[in-house]
Amino acid sequence: MADQPERSRGDRGLQGVDRLVRIFEAVTGGPASLSKIAAEAGLSDATTLRYLGSLVSHGLLDRDPASRQYRIGMRMFLLARSAVSGRDFMSMVVSSMARLVEQFNETVNFGARVGHDLVIVHALQSSQPIRMGAAVGDKDAWHASGLGKAIMSTLPVTDVRSLLARTDLAQLTPRTLTDPDDLLRELARVRERGFAIDDEETVEGLRCAAAPVRDAAGTARYALSVSGPAYRLPHARLLDIGETVSEQAQLLEALADQAPAAEETNR
């Protein structure tokens, strides 16, 4: 593949940076071959190989000698960790929420487990004339909401049963799951998929996709969601949104252990 053309002579100093960014983006999803990286970065194999060789020599990428694939190197991991450690958790949450609103123009909520309750601690509204979503301070339903199912999907079964035993498993809509065993089966699907769906289970006409923000132990105090009217969120789009919400939640997980207690976050 031929390298993408330069925009102008004055941009030559930035062209190398642009190429590096595209190369890093090509390996963030996991180990990748030279040809795959070159194709995604829009560069020739020869040019890509020169960049990769330099990045490997600096420890920013690693190359597996057996598979000949490249992945993020330890030095890049350490640099990223040091950058993340200096960021405030809630400011990162708000940034992630803003990106989701910009991308989907639907309401984005951030929920937390506060004692035995599920509480909305931050919300960003879409600019749509018809908006659907909870307000800050509202309590959400563990058994019906995307946020609730996302958090519960990371908990041991005994903890889920204990939480549900304290919950009014009300039939909020015809789609609401009210049997604990049915909910446990749904949580297994959430774990497999990586995000939860509220398919008009809390409010008729409302759909939502939500992902847990896990801590180092793999459990979640928090979850992130995008919600909107069902007619704007057909199932195919809802699944696409769920994948993106999951990606944003994973970016926040590096800070989850540094987050304040949920009770403090909700003040």
C-alpha positions in Angstrom: 0.0 0.0 0.0 1.3 3.5 -0.9 1.6 5.9 2.0 -1.1 8.5 2.3 -0.1 11.7 0.6 1.3 14.6 2.6 -1.2 17.5 3.0 1.4 20.2 2.4 5.1 20.9 2.9 4.4 22.8 6.1 2.8 19.7 7.6 5.8 17.4 7.2 6.8 18.0 10.9 3.5 16.7 12.0 3.2 13.8 9.6 5.3 11.5 11.7 3.2 12.2 14.7 0.0 11.4 12.8 1.5 8.1 11.6 2.5 7.1 15.1 -1.0 7.8 16.4 -2.5 5.6 13.6 0.0 2.8 14.4 -0.8 2.9 18.1 -4.5 2.9 17.3 -4.0 -0.2 15.2 -2.5 -2.2 18.1 -4.8 -1.1 20.9 -7.2 -3.8 20.2 -4.6 -6.5 20.7 -1.6 -8.1 18.9 -1.5 -7.2 15.2 0.6 -8.2 12.3 2.8 -5.8 10.2 0.3 -6.0 7.3 -2.7 -5.3 9.5 -1.0 -2.3 11.1 0.1 -1.0 7.8 -3.4 -1.3 6.3 -5.1 0.4 9.3 -2.5 3.1 9.4 -2.7 3.8 5.7 1.1 3.2 5.2 3.2 0.9 3.1 4.7 -2.2 4.8 8.2 -0.8 4.4 7.4 2.6 6.1 5.4 0.8 8.8 8.3 -1.5 9.5 10.6 1.4 10.1 8.3 3.0 12.6 7.6 -0.4 14.3 11.4 -1.1 14.6 11.9 2.3 16.3 9.0 1.9 18.7 10.2 -1.6 19.7 13.7 -0.3 20.4 12.2 2.3 22.7 10.0 -0.3 24.5 6.8 1.4 23.4 5.8 -1.7 21.5 6.7 -5.4 21.8 7.2 -7.9 19.0 6.5 -11.6 19.6 9.2 -13.5 17.8 7.0 -16.6 17.2 3.9 -14.9 15.9 5.7 -11.8 14.5 2.8 -9.7 15.9 3.1 -6.4 17.7 1.5 -5.2 20.9 1.7 -2.4 23.4 5.0 -2.5 25.2 5.7 -2.2 28.9 7.1 1.3 28.7 3.9 2.5 27.1 1.9 0.8 29.8 4.0 2.6 32.5 3.6 5.9 30.8 -0.2 5.4 30.5 -0.5 4.4 34.2 1.5 7.4 35.4 -0.8 9.7 33.3 -3.9 8.1 34.6 -2.8 8.2 38.3 -2.8 12.0 38.1 -6.3 12.3 36.8 -9.4 12.9 39.0 -11.9 10.0 38.7 -15.1 12.1 38.3 -13.5 14.4 35.8 -12.6 11.4 33.7 -16.1 10.1 34.1 -17.6 13.4 32.9 -15.2 13.4 29.9 -16.3 9.9 28.9 -19.9 10.8 29.3 -19.5 13.9 27.1 -17.9 11.8 24.4 -20.9 9.5 24.4 -23.3 12.3 24.2 -21.4 13.8 21.3 -21.3 10.5 19.5 -24.9 9.3 20.0 -26.8 12.5 21.1 -28.7 10.5 23.7 -28.9 10.8 27.5 -25.9 9.4 29.4 -26.1 8.4 33.1 -23.5 7.3 35.6 -24.8 5.3 38.5 -23.3 4.0 41.8 -24.0 1.4 44.4 -24.7 3.4 47.6 -25.4 0.9 50.4 -28.2 -1.2 49.1 -29.4 1.4 46.6 -28.5 2.2 43.0 -28.2 6.0 42.7 -27.7 8.3 39.6 -24.7 10.4 40.5 -24.2 12.2 37.2 -26.3 12.7 34.1 -25.8 14.5 30.8 -28.8 15.1 28.6 -29.0 14.9 24.8 -30.0 17.9 22.7 -32.9 15.8 21.3 -36.4 17.4 21.7 -37.6 14.2 23.3 -35.2 13.0 26.0 -35.6 10.1 28.4 -33.5 9.4 31.4 -33.2 9.7 35.2 -32.1 12.8 37.1 -29.1 13.1 39.5 -30.1 11.7 42.9 -32.8 9.4 41.5 -32.7 5.8 42.6 -32.8 3.2 39.8 -34.2 -0.3 39.9 -31.6 -3.0 40.3 -33.6 -5.7 38.6 -34.8 -3.7 35.6 -32.3 -1.0 34.7 -29.2 -1.4 32.6 -27.1 0.2 35.3 -28.3 -2.2 37.9 -27.8 -5.3 35.8 -24.4 -4.1 34.7 -23.2 -3.7 38.3 -24.8 -7.0 39.5 -23.2 -8.9 36.6 -19.8 -8.4 38.4 -21.0 -9.6 41.8 -20.9 -13.2 43.2 -24.2 -15.0 43.0 -24.7 -14.9 46.8 -24.3 -11.1 46.8 -26.8 -10.7 43.9 -29.3 -12.9 45.7 -28.8 -10.9 48.9 -29.2 -7.6 47.1 -32.4 -8.8 45.3 -33.8 -10.0 48.6 -33.7 -6.4 49.8 -35.2 -5.1 46.5 -38.9 -4.7 45.5 -38.9 -6.7 42.3 -41.8 -4.8 41.0 -43.3 -5.5 37.5 -42.6 -2.1 36.1 -43.5 -3.0 32.5 -44.6 -6.2 30.8 -40.9 -6.9 30.0 -39.6 -6.6 33.6 -37.9 -9.7 35.0 -39.1 -10.3 38.5 -37.9 -13.8 39.2 -34.4 -14.0 40.7 -33.5 -17.1 38.7 -34.5 -15.4 35.5 -32.3 -12.4 36.5 -29.3 -14.6 37.2 -29.6 -16.1 33.8 -29.8 -12.6 32.3 -26.7 -11.5 34.3 -24.8 -14.4 32.7 -25.7 -13.0 29.3 -24.6 -9.6 30.4 -21.2 -11.0 31.4 -20.8 -12.8 28.1 -21.8 -9.7 26.1 -19.9 -7.2 28.2 -22.8 -4.8 28.7 -26.4 -4.8 30.0 -29.5 -3.9 28.1 -32.8 -2.4 29.5 -35.2 -3.3 26.7 -38.3 -1.3 27.9 -38.0 -3.1 31.3 -38.0 0.1 33.5 -40.2 2.3 31.4 -42.2 1.4 28.3 -40.7 3.1 25.3 -37.2 3.5 26.9 -34.1 1.5 25.9 -30.7 1.6 27.5 -27.2 0.0 27.2 -25.0 0.0 30.2 -21.5 -1.3 31.2 -19.9 -1.8 34.6 -16.8 0.1 35.7 -14.9 -2.7 37.5 -12.2 -2.3 40.1 -9.0 -4.3 40.3 -10.9 -7.2 42.0 -13.3 -7.4 39.0 -16.4 -6.1 40.8 -18.1 -2.8 40.1 -19.4 0.0 42.3 -20.3 2.1 39.2 -21.8 1.7 35.8 -22.2 3.9 32.7 -25.2 4.0 30.4 -26.7 5.5 27.3 -30.5 5.7 27.1 -33.2 7.0 24.8 -36.6 6.4 23.2 -37.0 2.9 21.7 -37.8 4.3 18.3 -34.4 6.0 18.2 -32.6 2.9 19.6 -33.5 -0.1 17.5 -31.8 -3.3 18.7 -28.9 -3.2 16.2 -28.1 0.4 17.2 -28.4 -0.5 20.9 -25.9 -3.2 20.5 -23.5 -0.8 18.8 -24.0 1.7 21.6 -23.4 -1.1 24.2 -20.0 -1.9 22.6 -18.9 1.8 22.8 -20.2 2.2 26.3 -18.2 -0.9 27.3 -15.1 0.6 25.8 -15.5 3.9 27.7 -16.2 2.0 30.9 -13.0 0.0 30.5 -11.0 3.2 30.1 -12.4 4.3 33.5 -11.5 1.1 35.2 -7.8 2.1 35.7 -9.1 4.8 38.0 -11.9 2.8 39.7 -9.7 1.9 42.7 -8.8 5.5 43.3 -12.4 6.6 43.1 -14.0 8.1 46.3 -16.6 6.1 48.1 -19.9 6.1 46.3 -21.5 8.0 49.2 -19.0 10.8 48.7 -19.5 10.8 44.9 -23.2 11.3 45.4 -22.8 14.4 47.6 
